[in-house]
Amino acid sequence: MKKRIAAVLCAAGMAMSLAACGGTAEAPAAPVENNGGSDKADSAEESKSSIDISGATLLSDGVLSVGCEVGYPPFEDFADDGTTPIGYDIDIITAVADKLGLEVNIINTAWDGIFAGIGVNYDVTCSAVTITPERQETMLFSTPYINNYQAVVLLADDDRTVSSFNDLDGLSIALQKETTSDILMSDYKSTGTIDVQIVANEKVTSCFTQLQNGEVDAVVVDSTVADGYINSSDAFKIVYRDESEPEQFGIAMGKDNTGLQTAINQALKELEEEGYIQDTYDYWFGSAAE
């Protein structure tokens, strides 16, 4: 969702929602300057605006510093050069920064502790972060810029039928650690609802590699991530989306940074009205997305 979470269990119990724990953030990797990502980000320069950012608090004048866990395609990934960040989130936040008249500085950091870095290592996080009531207690969010669900992915030639998570009983599944998928499946297993073998990975990319190699039977993941994989490969298929539990992703920032929140919301509104957000969605998620 990345609807992903940072150890919600520390304060909220086995809740389905996401919440960040306190603790020390891992030292982020060296900042990676974004040079535009896809052509979608470049096209945003055609629609400058004069949004007032005088009330926003920034770590560096003229720069919007952004914490991302690069390695969650199609939201964040590296280009073929291995250093340039690309993806849906990268294009969205680059366009937002451009609207605000700011340079963007993408800082690659581990998901664990990413929220603790807000206001310390970077101004905002734009990294497939689900908006939840628990998180809203400690940080501000922009208006949502994409919707998401939990999904089950199988190999394209797998003839299993999955009409609910209960149908995963007896299977082995891969998922990313400390994500909504992790909490969801752990809850199903701990309550005895289903008997499932969980293989938890640091990176979502490892989940799909394991599925393709036959090491697991299925992947449980954000539907948006699944859409991206299916758009770029015919090796996988989505067999189930839990549309009963919709989620929304937003840009997170410090609790007191209301001026920045207002400015970012205005930028997102303009990008939505101009069709940029839909065009970018289509570019990264393609026809596989519903």
Summary of the structure (lengths in Angstrom):
residues: 290
radius of gyration: 18.5
end to end distance: 15.8
largest distance: 57.0
contacts: 1042
relative contact order: 0.21
helix: 32%
strand: 27%
